[in-house]
Amino acid sequence: MTMTIYLSALKRNIPHDHHESDLYLKDCQDTQELIALYGREKDAKSFRSALDNTTWVEIPFAFDPFWNKIQDREKRLVSFINLVIDMSENDHAGHMIYLNGQAKNALRDFAGMK
């Protein structure tokens, strides 16, 4: 598994939070080291927490669990598309699924089967 800034922050026990795909790390020396190590200096933005007035750093698109969930959904969708294509080409227990050639090609293209 590739070590990401998120996984590195977990390994270093840096307090973290997130909003959707954006990772929030409590600002500390470890956080600044990770930002430099992963080359995120230009897009990392500091802000003050409204809860406790401490400084945190927002790193856009770096919260891995968000992307993992998206990837899992895509895999399930591709599996479903493959099932629909298979059922349209083979009679499975009398199921009637018909896809015209254009629809079948569009689904194959989407599923990366072309």
Stockholm file with secondary structure:
# STOCKHOLM 1.0

chainA/1-114         MTMTIYLSALKRNIPHDHHESDLYLKDCQDTQELIALYGREKDAKSFRSALDNTTWVEIPFAFDPFWNKIQDREKRLVSFINLVIDMSENDHAGHMIYLNGQAKNALRDFAGMK
#=GR chainA/1-114 SS CCCCHHHHHHHTTCCEEEETTEEEEECSHHHHHHHHHTTCTTTCEEEECTTTCCEEEEETTCCHHHHHHHHHHHHHHHHHHHHHHHHHHSCCTTCCCCCCHHHHHHHHHHTTCC
#=GC SS_cons         CCCCHHHHHHHTTCCEEEETTEEEEECSHHHHHHHHHTTCTTTCEEEECTTTCCEEEEETTCCHHHHHHHHHHHHHHHHHHHHHHHHHHSCCTTCCCCCCHHHHHHHHHHTTCC
//
